[in-house]
Each structure stands twice: as structure tokens, then as C-alpha cells.
Amino acid sequence: MTSQDEGIVARRSAEDPAGAELEPLGGDLTSFDGGGSGDVVEPRSPAGGHRRRRRARITLIVACAAVAAAAAGGAAAGVFGGGSDNAATSAPSGPPATAKVQRTTLTSSQTMDGQLGYGDTSAVQAPPSSGSSSGSSSGSARSGGPTQGGGSTQSGGSTSAGIVTWMPSDGDTITRGEPVYKVDQETVPLLYGSVPLYRTLKSGSSGSDVKMLEQNLHALGYRGFTVDDSYDANTAAAVETWQGKLGRPKTGEVQVGDAVVTSGARRVAKAGLSIGDTLSGQVLTWTGTDRVISVDLPVQYADLARKGGQSTVTLPDNTTVTAVVTDIGTPTSANNSGGSDSGSSSAGGSSGSADSDSGSSNATIPVELRVTDTKKLGTYQAASVSVDFASETRQNVLAVPISALFALPHGGYAVEVVTGTKTEYRTVRLGVFGNGMVEVSGAGITAGTVVGVPK
């Protein structure tokens, strides 16, 4: 091949005899249909049949491998001049179909498995019974209200063990002031906040927990007191009214376990106790109320996720929705996700060492996304989904369908350019893959150039 033929691999004329050799091609390009329209056409194949080209699945990781596999079939058929005369004899006069080179914007992406649901669960624990020492009562009180998807546990209810007389159903949503459960017909309500009830609140008390209580009372419609961090007689009077509606004794004081405090509304995942049970242990587990998508992102792809970044989510019915990254956790290894028990129960030191090596290579980062238009989720409550994280965007590039590429026998890629009633293979350089297209550049490749593609 001479220097003036650079960028052109070979061509075949529709009038060439069946055993003719491939010859270098120069000259201008026109569309296969001769009109320069670039519309996709379906030229007739000769009796010898036509080459088959396998479509590649459109993912960044497998795109090049699929292209190489498809092109290998083309090379075996002699389209690059490396086959026998018999192979050349069976070559068709044109591609099964054509497409235009487009000038467009391409976004490459990495597809990850995700899970649609309501996020991580946290537990509500029964408060310590009256038989516990007074010193441990305060320390065992519920921790600060977690954010949605948090894993901390909470306690609620009277510090004296009683009988459960009401429980919510799985899937119920509990909002401010509504009962989390009832013990001896006394309601244990939900309050919003970040400061738990860790002590008895009464006249003379002050602090952020007092303000949290007064903010909730005000939001529930109680008046006659000032929302601040001081618990006075007016606060006590409002508390008595509130206690009366809850079916509790009107003491004007709020004790540890009289309410459950968390950051917002909750959805019951699973009840741990039944009506008639003694209040003890885990009362229930719950989650946030919004459907979220959770992804365990391998650490090597950590730069793909950023707060506020948008991703495309494919649902089980193949519809897509847009989701925004709302939370990015800290790296964790797969073998540690089950907790420390698995490590301590392993026999022998060699097993632990192997787990450590495996864990470092399988480390993931928990990423949470929220769908911008939840109506598009339909009735899905929990489902496996695919999440496409954008990795690179290139604007104003020339692109062809991935299936238009052929791998050259000695490396590199080419596209089959249609020139009237003839075709030629021109070498191209590849750029970004995305949306089933690939960025290309090379001699004689311009917007509107017509290339061959499979049917």
C-alpha cells in the first residue's frame, strides 16, 4: 500500500469477477445509493450470501472486546486481504445496511447493579425494665435519632416492662405524634429530632432536649408556652394535655422511653413483637419513607459517584428513570459487611489472612440515589435495577454505531465506507464509547460519510 493510499484498506467493485483480488482505493466518497443522502439502505447480496457481524452490547467495558469478536469474523472472510482467494470469492458487493457518521455528544458510562428499596433498616429496642439498675437505665436509652437509612438502634416505651397492646403492620408509615406501639394501652409516640430522651424532663430542666420536646409539641398544635430550651410550668401544662391524649397519667413530666425520637417519618420494615408479648428486646425495624436505590460501588470506580450527580436507572421492565446521588458512604470490604462475628469465628490464622487479602480487592463504597420523579417508579417497592454512572462526556465528536467497526488483522480498527456501488475499508482512531456509538476520526471520515452496519 502506498503513502497516497493511507487510511484506505481495500475496496471491491460490484462489477469485479468472483475471484478478483482486493485493490487499493483512492478518490472521493459518495453514499451507497449513489445519491449522497446517507439514508440507511438494504443493498442486495449476491448468491454467495453476506458476512455476519455480531452486535456488541453497549457497555464501556465489553465494547472493544465485542468489536474485536465481530471483526475477527470479517477478517476470516477475507475482507482485509488476508484470506484465501476462495474467501474473497464469497465476499459481497456491499454491506447489509448503512448508516451515517454523526456529529454528536457522547457520554461513556459504567453500569452497576443496584437495589431499589427503602434504604437500610434500623431497630427500635424496648427500654430497660424496672429490674435494671438505675445506673444503666440512662445509658441504655435510645441513641440519637438516625438519619434515614441509619443503622443506630432506639428504645421507647415505659422503663417498666409491660404487655404490648398494639403494634403497627409491616409497611405502615409513622409520622410525628403517631404511635410507634402501645404498652398497657399507653401510646409511645414518634417525635422528630436529633436529641433523644435520655433523662426525665420536668420544671426546671433546660437544654437541647427540652427544646426538641417543645418544638414537637408546638408542631402537634399545643400552645401556651415558649419554644426555647427551658422547661417551665407552661411547658408542664402542655405536656399534661398531651399525656391525656396519649392515655398516659398526667404527670407533667416526660421520662426516658415515653417517646421514640428520630429524624423524620418512618416506614415499618418488620414488627419484632406481637400483641400480648412482654415488652422486651427488639420491638420493630424500620426504614425511611422514600424509595431509594442502593449501589455497592467498587472502589476503583469511586470517582464516578459524586453528590448531586445524575445517573440513569433501568427498571425491571426496561424503562429508565433519572436518579441523583444523595449519599456516599465509606469504603467497606465484602467479607466485613456481615459484621465482626464472621472474623472471630474463623478457625486458624491463615483463613483470616486470606479474607483480608480478598477484602481489600473487593472493597466497595455504599452509594445512595433518589429518583427525581418517583411516579415513574410505578408500583415497584423493591427490585433489582441497573445504574449507569457517567464517566466522561465528549461534545461535538464524530461517531458511528459500535457495530460498524472492524478489527484489522495487525491491530487497529476500520469502517466500511460506501462509495456509490463500491465499498472500501478506512482506518479510524477510536475515542469515547457511549449510547451504542463510538467516537471515530481518520482520513476521509466526516459528518455524513456512509458506513456499513449489520442488519
Secondary structure, DSSP 8 states (H G I E B T S, - for coil): --GGGTTEEEEEETTS-TT---B---S----TTSSS----------TT-----------HHHHHHHHHHHHHHHHHTTTTS-S-HHHHHT--SS-SEEEE-EEEEEEEEEEEEEEEES---EEEE----TTS-HHHHHHTS--S---TT----EE-S-SS--BEEE---TT-EE-TTSEEEEETTEEEEEEE-SS---S-B-TT-BSHHHHHHHHHHHHTT--SS--SSB--HHHHHHHHHHHHHHT----S-B-TTSSEEESS-EEEEEE---TT-BS-SEEEEEE-SS-EEEEEEEGGGGGG--TT-EEEEE-TTS-EEEEEEEEE---B-GGGTT-THHHHT--SHHHHHHHHHHHHHT-EEEEEEEES-GGGGTT-SSEEEEEEEEEEEEEEEEEEEGGGEEE-TTSSEEEEEEETTEEEEEEEEEEEEETTEEEEE-TT--TT-EEEE--
